[in-house]
Amino acid sequence: MSDQQPPPHWGPPPAAPRWAYGPPRAREVTASYRRWAVAVTWAAVVVAVLMAFALVMSVVFLVWADRDTRDAAYGYLALVLWVAIAAGVPVLIAVTIAARNMRRRVREWSEWSTAGNTPS
């Protein structure tokens, strides 16, 4: 190994290559994307309403099953509803997060476009 330093570089700095990384540009929010945002939002609402209804009906089924021994099958139906609710919770979370992100992107794009700018 040599103790010599490399010679200093005199002159202008080298130009950045044409393939240099730059931040990604946001794509335009189309009318189709807006419709999908609304559809996904309503899907989240429908899933939440169905899960709330299933929870209420499972409690009603348990009351019916407890009232009379001949209606014991309602208790099993309540258990089936609880399993469906447990399986539906991750779906509800995923759809809600997707809807929130889509609606936020639509809202941000409309704010940028009404101001006469385009997001970069």
Chimera marker file (.cmm) of the C-alpha trace (Angstrom):
<marker_set name="trace">
<marker id="1" x="0.000" y="0.000" z="0.000" r="1" g="1" b="0" radius="0.5"/>
<marker id="2" x="1.315" y="3.412" z="-0.921" r="1" g="1" b="0" radius="0.5"/>
<marker id="3" x="1.294" y="6.499" z="1.291" r="1" g="1" b="0" radius="0.5"/>
<marker id="4" x="0.676" y="8.708" z="-1.707" r="1" g="1" b="0" radius="0.5"/>
<marker id="5" x="-2.619" y="10.566" z="-2.027" r="1" g="1" b="0" radius="0.5"/>
<marker id="6" x="-4.440" y="10.590" z="-5.345" r="1" g="1" b="0" radius="0.5"/>
<marker id="7" x="-3.979" y="13.805" z="-7.317" r="1" g="1" b="0" radius="0.5"/>
<marker id="8" x="-6.674" y="16.463" z="-6.678" r="1" g="1" b="0" radius="0.5"/>
<marker id="9" x="-9.452" y="16.684" z="-9.219" r="1" g="1" b="0" radius="0.5"/>
<marker id="10" x="-9.532" y="20.099" z="-10.855" r="1" g="1" b="0" radius="0.5"/>
<marker id="11" x="-12.387" y="21.282" z="-12.979" r="1" g="1" b="0" radius="0.5"/>
<marker id="12" x="-16.166" y="21.235" z="-12.854" r="1" g="1" b="0" radius="0.5"/>
<marker id="13" x="-17.939" y="18.500" z="-10.934" r="1" g="1" b="0" radius="0.5"/>
<marker id="14" x="-19.136" y="15.613" z="-13.044" r="1" g="1" b="0" radius="0.5"/>
<marker id="15" x="-22.697" y="15.874" z="-14.340" r="1" g="1" b="0" radius="0.5"/>
<marker id="16" x="-25.307" y="13.603" z="-12.846" r="1" g="1" b="0" radius="0.5"/>
<marker id="17" x="-26.085" y="10.646" z="-15.092" r="1" g="1" b="0" radius="0.5"/>
<marker id="18" x="-29.403" y="10.622" z="-16.884" r="1" g="1" b="0" radius="0.5"/>
<marker id="19" x="-30.509" y="7.537" z="-14.950" r="1" g="1" b="0" radius="0.5"/>
<marker id="20" x="-30.028" y="9.161" z="-11.537" r="1" g="1" b="0" radius="0.5"/>
<marker id="21" x="-32.708" y="8.515" z="-8.974" r="1" g="1" b="0" radius="0.5"/>
<marker id="22" x="-35.366" y="11.118" z="-8.401" r="1" g="1" b="0" radius="0.5"/>
<marker id="23" x="-38.449" y="11.004" z="-6.230" r="1" g="1" b="0" radius="0.5"/>
<marker id="24" x="-41.365" y="9.248" z="-7.907" r="1" g="1" b="0" radius="0.5"/>
<marker id="25" x="-44.010" y="11.470" z="-9.399" r="1" g="1" b="0" radius="0.5"/>
<marker id="26" x="-47.580" y="11.005" z="-8.228" r="1" g="1" b="0" radius="0.5"/>
<marker id="27" x="-49.902" y="9.713" z="-10.896" r="1" g="1" b="0" radius="0.5"/>
<marker id="28" x="-53.053" y="11.594" z="-11.711" r="1" g="1" b="0" radius="0.5"/>
<marker id="29" x="-56.202" y="10.523" z="-9.897" r="1" g="1" b="0" radius="0.5"/>
<marker id="30" x="-58.626" y="9.406" z="-12.589" r="1" g="1" b="0" radius="0.5"/>
<marker id="31" x="-62.411" y="9.221" z="-12.466" r="1" g="1" b="0" radius="0.5"/>
<marker id="32" x="-62.145" y="5.429" z="-12.314" r="1" g="1" b="0" radius="0.5"/>
<marker id="33" x="-59.902" y="5.671" z="-9.238" r="1" g="1" b="0" radius="0.5"/>
<marker id="34" x="-62.444" y="8.004" z="-7.600" r="1" g="1" b="0" radius="0.5"/>
<marker id="35" x="-65.237" y="5.486" z="-8.263" r="1" g="1" b="0" radius="0.5"/>
<marker id="36" x="-63.130" y="2.678" z="-6.789" r="1" g="1" b="0" radius="0.5"/>
<marker id="37" x="-62.436" y="4.805" z="-3.717" r="1" g="1" b="0" radius="0.5"/>
<marker id="38" x="-66.167" y="5.251" z="-3.180" r="1" g="1" b="0" radius="0.5"/>
<marker id="39" x="-66.838" y="1.548" z="-3.803" r="1" g="1" b="0" radius="0.5"/>
<marker id="40" x="-64.153" y="0.442" z="-1.340" r="1" g="1" b="0" radius="0.5"/>
<marker id="41" x="-65.462" y="2.903" z="1.256" r="1" g="1" b="0" radius="0.5"/>
<marker id="42" x="-68.974" y="1.509" z="0.910" r="1" g="1" b="0" radius="0.5"/>
<marker id="43" x="-67.593" y="-2.038" z="1.097" r="1" g="1" b="0" radius="0.5"/>
<marker id="44" x="-66.023" y="-1.171" z="4.456" r="1" g="1" b="0" radius="0.5"/>
<marker id="45" x="-69.330" y="0.266" z="5.671" r="1" g="1" b="0" radius="0.5"/>
<marker id="46" x="-71.269" y="-2.800" z="4.530" r="1" g="1" b="0" radius="0.5"/>
<marker id="47" x="-68.824" y="-5.200" z="6.197" r="1" g="1" b="0" radius="0.5"/>
<marker id="48" x="-69.001" y="-3.207" z="9.444" r="1" g="1" b="0" radius="0.5"/>
<marker id="49" x="-72.804" y="-3.198" z="9.413" r="1" g="1" b="0" radius="0.5"/>
<marker id="50" x="-72.949" y="-6.937" z="8.709" r="1" g="1" b="0" radius="0.5"/>
<marker id="51" x="-70.537" y="-7.649" z="11.556" r="1" g="1" b="0" radius="0.5"/>
<marker id="52" x="-72.542" y="-5.486" z="13.961" r="1" g="1" b="0" radius="0.5"/>
<marker id="53" x="-75.741" y="-7.261" z="12.903" r="1" g="1" b="0" radius="0.5"/>
<marker id="54" x="-74.073" y="-10.665" z="13.374" r="1" g="1" b="0" radius="0.5"/>
<marker id="55" x="-72.957" y="-9.664" z="16.866" r="1" g="1" b="0" radius="0.5"/>
<marker id="56" x="-76.459" y="-8.581" z="17.858" r="1" g="1" b="0" radius="0.5"/>
<marker id="57" x="-78.008" y="-11.717" z="16.363" r="1" g="1" b="0" radius="0.5"/>
<marker id="58" x="-75.513" y="-13.950" z="18.178" r="1" g="1" b="0" radius="0.5"/>
<marker id="59" x="-76.598" y="-12.448" z="21.498" r="1" g="1" b="0" radius="0.5"/>
<marker id="60" x="-80.251" y="-12.915" z="20.529" r="1" g="1" b="0" radius="0.5"/>
<marker id="61" x="-79.560" y="-16.539" z="19.585" r="1" g="1" b="0" radius="0.5"/>
<marker id="62" x="-77.883" y="-17.128" z="22.939" r="1" g="1" b="0" radius="0.5"/>
<marker id="63" x="-80.906" y="-15.708" z="24.758" r="1" g="1" b="0" radius="0.5"/>
<marker id="64" x="-83.229" y="-17.945" z="22.715" r="1" g="1" b="0" radius="0.5"/>
<marker id="65" x="-81.033" y="-20.982" z="23.385" r="1" g="1" b="0" radius="0.5"/>
<marker id="66" x="-80.986" y="-20.248" z="27.111" r="1" g="1" b="0" radius="0.5"/>
<marker id="67" x="-84.745" y="-19.764" z="27.262" r="1" g="1" b="0" radius="0.5"/>
<marker id="68" x="-85.716" y="-23.255" z="26.154" r="1" g="1" b="0" radius="0.5"/>
<marker id="69" x="-83.719" y="-26.481" z="25.864" r="1" g="1" b="0" radius="0.5"/>
<marker id="70" x="-85.501" y="-27.355" z="22.629" r="1" g="1" b="0" radius="0.5"/>
<marker id="71" x="-83.879" y="-24.292" z="21.045" r="1" g="1" b="0" radius="0.5"/>
<marker id="72" x="-80.321" y="-25.289" z="21.963" r="1" g="1" b="0" radius="0.5"/>
<marker id="73" x="-79.285" y="-25.216" z="18.304" r="1" g="1" b="0" radius="0.5"/>
<marker id="74" x="-79.421" y="-21.423" z="18.443" r="1" g="1" b="0" radius="0.5"/>
<marker id="75" x="-76.424" y="-21.503" z="20.770" r="1" g="1" b="0" radius="0.5"/>
<marker id="76" x="-74.413" y="-23.316" z="18.123" r="1" g="1" b="0" radius="0.5"/>
<marker id="77" x="-75.566" y="-20.806" z="15.547" r="1" g="1" b="0" radius="0.5"/>
<marker id="78" x="-74.285" y="-18.032" z="17.828" r="1" g="1" b="0" radius="0.5"/>
<marker id="79" x="-70.899" y="-19.752" z="17.937" r="1" g="1" b="0" radius="0.5"/>
<marker id="80" x="-70.844" y="-19.941" z="14.140" r="1" g="1" b="0" radius="0.5"/>
<marker id="81" x="-71.568" y="-16.219" z="13.986" r="1" g="1" b="0" radius="0.5"/>
<marker id="82" x="-68.704" y="-15.510" z="16.402" r="1" g="1" b="0" radius="0.5"/>
<marker id="83" x="-66.338" y="-17.473" z="14.151" r="1" g="1" b="0" radius="0.5"/>
<marker id="84" x="-67.578" y="-15.465" z="11.170" r="1" g="1" b="0" radius="0.5"/>
<marker id="85" x="-67.012" y="-12.227" z="13.093" r="1" g="1" b="0" radius="0.5"/>
<marker id="86" x="-63.497" y="-13.329" z="14.044" r="1" g="1" b="0" radius="0.5"/>
<marker id="87" x="-62.764" y="-14.133" z="10.393" r="1" g="1" b="0" radius="0.5"/>
<marker id="88" x="-64.285" y="-10.838" z="9.254" r="1" g="1" b="0" radius="0.5"/>
<marker id="89" x="-62.246" y="-8.572" z="11.532" r="1" g="1" b="0" radius="0.5"/>
<marker id="90" x="-59.052" y="-8.749" z="9.412" r="1" g="1" b="0" radius="0.5"/>
<marker id="91" x="-61.124" y="-8.180" z="6.280" r="1" g="1" b="0" radius="0.5"/>
<marker id="92" x="-62.749" y="-5.137" z="7.850" r="1" g="1" b="0" radius="0.5"/>
<marker id="93" x="-59.378" y="-3.744" z="8.917" r="1" g="1" b="0" radius="0.5"/>
<marker id="94" x="-57.863" y="-4.260" z="5.456" r="1" g="1" b="0" radius="0.5"/>
<marker id="95" x="-60.791" y="-2.728" z="3.594" r="1" g="1" b="0" radius="0.5"/>
<marker id="96" x="-60.949" y="0.231" z="5.982" r="1" g="1" b="0" radius="0.5"/>
<marker id="97" x="-57.238" y="0.991" z="5.603" r="1" g="1" b="0" radius="0.5"/>
<marker id="98" x="-57.457" y="0.741" z="1.821" r="1" g="1" b="0" radius="0.5"/>
<marker id="99" x="-60.515" y="3.004" z="1.739" r="1" g="1" b="0" radius="0.5"/>
<marker id="100" x="-58.850" y="5.562" z="4.003" r="1" g="1" b="0" radius="0.5"/>
<marker id="101" x="-55.715" y="5.673" z="1.859" r="1" g="1" b="0" radius="0.5"/>
<marker id="102" x="-57.679" y="5.952" z="-1.375" r="1" g="1" b="0" radius="0.5"/>
<marker id="103" x="-59.932" y="8.712" z="-0.038" r="1" g="1" b="0" radius="0.5"/>
<marker id="104" x="-56.913" y="10.626" z="1.297" r="1" g="1" b="0" radius="0.5"/>
<marker id="105" x="-55.182" y="10.420" z="-2.092" r="1" g="1" b="0" radius="0.5"/>
<marker id="106" x="-58.325" y="11.640" z="-3.876" r="1" g="1" b="0" radius="0.5"/>
<marker id="107" x="-58.701" y="14.494" z="-1.392" r="1" g="1" b="0" radius="0.5"/>
<marker id="108" x="-55.041" y="15.546" z="-1.678" r="1" g="1" b="0" radius="0.5"/>
<marker id="109" x="-55.174" y="15.444" z="-5.457" r="1" g="1" b="0" radius="0.5"/>
<marker id="110" x="-58.333" y="17.561" z="-5.563" r="1" g="1" b="0" radius="0.5"/>
<marker id="111" x="-56.723" y="20.109" z="-3.215" r="1" g="1" b="0" radius="0.5"/>
<marker id="112" x="-53.656" y="20.281" z="-5.453" r="1" g="1" b="0" radius="0.5"/>
<marker id="113" x="-55.650" y="20.524" z="-8.655" r="1" g="1" b="0" radius="0.5"/>
<marker id="114" x="-57.945" y="23.283" z="-7.358" r="1" g="1" b="0" radius="0.5"/>
<marker id="115" x="-54.891" y="25.299" z="-6.362" r="1" g="1" b="0" radius="0.5"/>
<marker id="116" x="-53.586" y="25.050" z="-9.936" r="1" g="1" b="0" radius="0.5"/>
<marker id="117" x="-50.663" y="22.821" z="-9.001" r="1" g="1" b="0" radius="0.5"/>
<marker id="118" x="-49.838" y="19.244" z="-9.712" r="1" g="1" b="0" radius="0.5"/>
<marker id="119" x="-48.212" y="17.105" z="-7.022" r="1" g="1" b="0" radius="0.5"/>
<marker id="120" x="-44.705" y="15.930" z="-7.735" r="1" g="1" b="0" radius="0.5"/>
<link id1="1" id2="2" r="1" g="1" b="0" radius="0.2"/>
<link id1="2" id2="3" r="1" g="1" b="0" radius="0.2"/>
<link id1="3" id2="4" r="1" g="1" b="0" radius="0.2"/>
<link id1="4" id2="5" r="1" g="1" b="0" radius="0.2"/>
<link id1="5" id2="6" r="1" g="1" b="0" radius="0.2"/>
<link id1="6" id2="7" r="1" g="1" b="0" radius="0.2"/>
<link id1="7" id2="8" r="1" g="1" b="0" radius="0.2"/>
<link id1="8" id2="9" r="1" g="1" b="0" radius="0.2"/>
<link id1="9" id2="10" r="1" g="1" b="0" radius="0.2"/>
<link id1="10" id2="11" r="1" g="1" b="0" radius="0.2"/>
<link id1="11" id2="12" r="1" g="1" b="0" radius="0.2"/>
<link id1="12" id2="13" r="1" g="1" b="0" radius="0.2"/>
<link id1="13" id2="14" r="1" g="1" b="0" radius="0.2"/>
<link id1="14" id2="15" r="1" g="1" b="0" radius="0.2"/>
<link id1="15" id2="16" r="1" g="1" b="0" radius="0.2"/>
<link id1="16" id2="17" r="1" g="1" b="0" radius="0.2"/>
<link id1="17" id2="18" r="1" g="1" b="0" radius="0.2"/>
<link id1="18" id2="19" r="1" g="1" b="0" radius="0.2"/>
<link id1="19" id2="20" r="1" g="1" b="0" radius="0.2"/>
<link id1="20" id2="21" r="1" g="1" b="0" radius="0.2"/>
<link id1="21" id2="22" r="1" g="1" b="0" radius="0.2"/>
<link id1="22" id2="23" r="1" g="1" b="0" radius="0.2"/>
<link id1="23" id2="24" r="1" g="1" b="0" radius="0.2"/>
<link id1="24" id2="25" r="1" g="1" b="0" radius="0.2"/>
<link id1="25" id2="26" r="1" g="1" b="0" radius="0.2"/>
<link id1="26" id2="27" r="1" g="1" b="0" radius="0.2"/>
<link id1="27" id2="28" r="1" g="1" b="0" radius="0.2"/>
<link id1="28" id2="29" r="1" g="1" b="0" radius="0.2"/>
<link id1="29" id2="30" r="1" g="1" b="0" radius="0.2"/>
<link id1="30" id2="31" r="1" g="1" b="0" radius="0.2"/>
<link id1="31" id2="32" r="1" g="1" b="0" radius="0.2"/>
<link id1="32" id2="33" r="1" g="1" b="0" radius="0.2"/>
<link id1="33" id2="34" r="1" g="1" b="0" radius="0.2"/>
<link id1="34" id2="35" r="1" g="1" b="0" radius="0.2"/>
<link id1="35" id2="36" r="1" g="1" b="0" radius="0.2"/>
<link id1="36" id2="37" r="1" g="1" b="0" radius="0.2"/>
<link id1="37" id2="38" r="1" g="1" b="0" radius="0.2"/>
<link id1="38" id2="39" r="1" g="1" b="0" radius="0.2"/>
<link id1="39" id2="40" r="1" g="1" b="0" radius="0.2"/>
<link id1="40" id2="41" r="1" g="1" b="0" radius="0.2"/>
<link id1="41" id2="42" r="1" g="1" b="0" radius="0.2"/>
<link id1="42" id2="43" r="1" g="1" b="0" radius="0.2"/>
<link id1="43" id2="44" r="1" g="1" b="0" radius="0.2"/>
<link id1="44" id2="45" r="1" g="1" b="0" radius="0.2"/>
<link id1="45" id2="46" r="1" g="1" b="0" radius="0.2"/>
<link id1="46" id2="47" r="1" g="1" b="0" radius="0.2"/>
<link id1="47" id2="48" r="1" g="1" b="0" radius="0.2"/>
<link id1="48" id2="49" r="1" g="1" b="0" radius="0.2"/>
<link id1="49" id2="50" r="1" g="1" b="0" radius="0.2"/>
<link id1="50" id2="51" r="1" g="1" b="0" radius="0.2"/>
<link id1="51" id2="52" r="1" g="1" b="0" radius="0.2"/>
<link id1="52" id2="53" r="1" g="1" b="0" radius="0.2"/>
<link id1="53" id2="54" r="1" g="1" b="0" radius="0.2"/>
<link id1="54" id2="55" r="1" g="1" b="0" radius="0.2"/>
<link id1="55" id2="56" r="1" g="1" b="0" radius="0.2"/>
<link id1="56" id2="57" r="1" g="1" b="0" radius="0.2"/>
<link id1="57" id2="58" r="1" g="1" b="0" radius="0.2"/>
<link id1="58" id2="59" r="1" g="1" b="0" radius="0.2"/>
<link id1="59" id2="60" r="1" g="1" b="0" radius="0.2"/>
<link id1="60" id2="61" r="1" g="1" b="0" radius="0.2"/>
<link id1="61" id2="62" r="1" g="1" b="0" radius="0.2"/>
<link id1="62" id2="63" r="1" g="1" b="0" radius="0.2"/>
<link id1="63" id2="64" r="1" g="1" b="0" radius="0.2"/>
<link id1="64" id2="65" r="1" g="1" b="0" radius="0.2"/>
<link id1="65" id2="66" r="1" g="1" b="0" radius="0.2"/>
<link id1="66" id2="67" r="1" g="1" b="0" radius="0.2"/>
<link id1="67" id2="68" r="1" g="1" b="0" radius="0.2"/>
<link id1="68" id2="69" r="1" g="1" b="0" radius="0.2"/>
<link id1="69" id2="70" r="1" g="1" b="0" radius="0.2"/>
<link id1="70" id2="71" r="1" g="1" b="0" radius="0.2"/>
<link id1="71" id2="72" r="1" g="1" b="0" radius="0.2"/>
<link id1="72" id2="73" r="1" g="1" b="0" radius="0.2"/>
<link id1="73" id2="74" r="1" g="1" b="0" radius="0.2"/>
<link id1="74" id2="75" r="1" g="1" b="0" radius="0.2"/>
<link id1="75" id2="76" r="1" g="1" b="0" radius="0.2"/>
<link id1="76" id2="77" r="1" g="1" b="0" radius="0.2"/>
<link id1="77" id2="78" r="1" g="1" b="0" radius="0.2"/>
<link id1="78" id2="79" r="1" g="1" b="0" radius="0.2"/>
<link id1="79" id2="80" r="1" g="1" b="0" radius="0.2"/>
<link id1="80" id2="81" r="1" g="1" b="0" radius="0.2"/>
<link id1="81" id2="82" r="1" g="1" b="0" radius="0.2"/>
<link id1="82" id2="83" r="1" g="1" b="0" radius="0.2"/>
<link id1="83" id2="84" r="1" g="1" b="0" radius="0.2"/>
<link id1="84" id2="85" r="1" g="1" b="0" radius="0.2"/>
<link id1="85" id2="86" r="1" g="1" b="0" radius="0.2"/>
<link id1="86" id2="87" r="1" g="1" b="0" radius="0.2"/>
<link id1="87" id2="88" r="1" g="1" b="0" radius="0.2"/>
<link id1="88" id2="89" r="1" g="1" b="0" radius="0.2"/>
<link id1="89" id2="90" r="1" g="1" b="0" radius="0.2"/>
<link id1="90" id2="91" r="1" g="1" b="0" radius="0.2"/>
<link id1="91" id2="92" r="1" g="1" b="0" radius="0.2"/>
<link id1="92" id2="93" r="1" g="1" b="0" radius="0.2"/>
<link id1="93" id2="94" r="1" g="1" b="0" radius="0.2"/>
<link id1="94" id2="95" r="1" g="1" b="0" radius="0.2"/>
<link id1="95" id2="96" r="1" g="1" b="0" radius="0.2"/>
<link id1="96" id2="97" r="1" g="1" b="0" radius="0.2"/>
<link id1="97" id2="98" r="1" g="1" b="0" radius="0.2"/>
<link id1="98" id2="99" r="1" g="1" b="0" radius="0.2"/>
<link id1="99" id2="100" r="1" g="1" b="0" radius="0.2"/>
<link id1="100" id2="101" r="1" g="1" b="0" radius="0.2"/>
<link id1="101" id2="102" r="1" g="1" b="0" radius="0.2"/>
<link id1="102" id2="103" r="1" g="1" b="0" radius="0.2"/>
<link id1="103" id2="104" r="1" g="1" b="0" radius="0.2"/>
<link id1="104" id2="105" r="1" g="1" b="0" radius="0.2"/>
<link id1="105" id2="106" r="1" g="1" b="0" radius="0.2"/>
<link id1="106" id2="107" r="1" g="1" b="0" radius="0.2"/>
<link id1="107" id2="108" r="1" g="1" b="0" radius="0.2"/>
<link id1="108" id2="109" r="1" g="1" b="0" radius="0.2"/>
<link id1="109" id2="110" r="1" g="1" b="0" radius="0.2"/>
<link id1="110" id2="111" r="1" g="1" b="0" radius="0.2"/>
<link id1="111" id2="112" r="1" g="1" b="0" radius="0.2"/>
<link id1="112" id2="113" r="1" g="1" b="0" radius="0.2"/>
<link id1="113" id2="114" r="1" g="1" b="0" radius="0.2"/>
<link id1="114" id2="115" r="1" g="1" b="0" radius="0.2"/>
<link id1="115" id2="116" r="1" g="1" b="0" radius="0.2"/>
<link id1="116" id2="117" r="1" g="1" b="0" radius="0.2"/>
<link id1="117" id2="118" r="1" g="1" b="0" radius="0.2"/>
<link id1="118" id2="119" r="1" g="1" b="0" radius="0.2"/>
<link id1="119" id2="120" r="1" g="1" b="0" radius="0.2"/>
</marker_set>
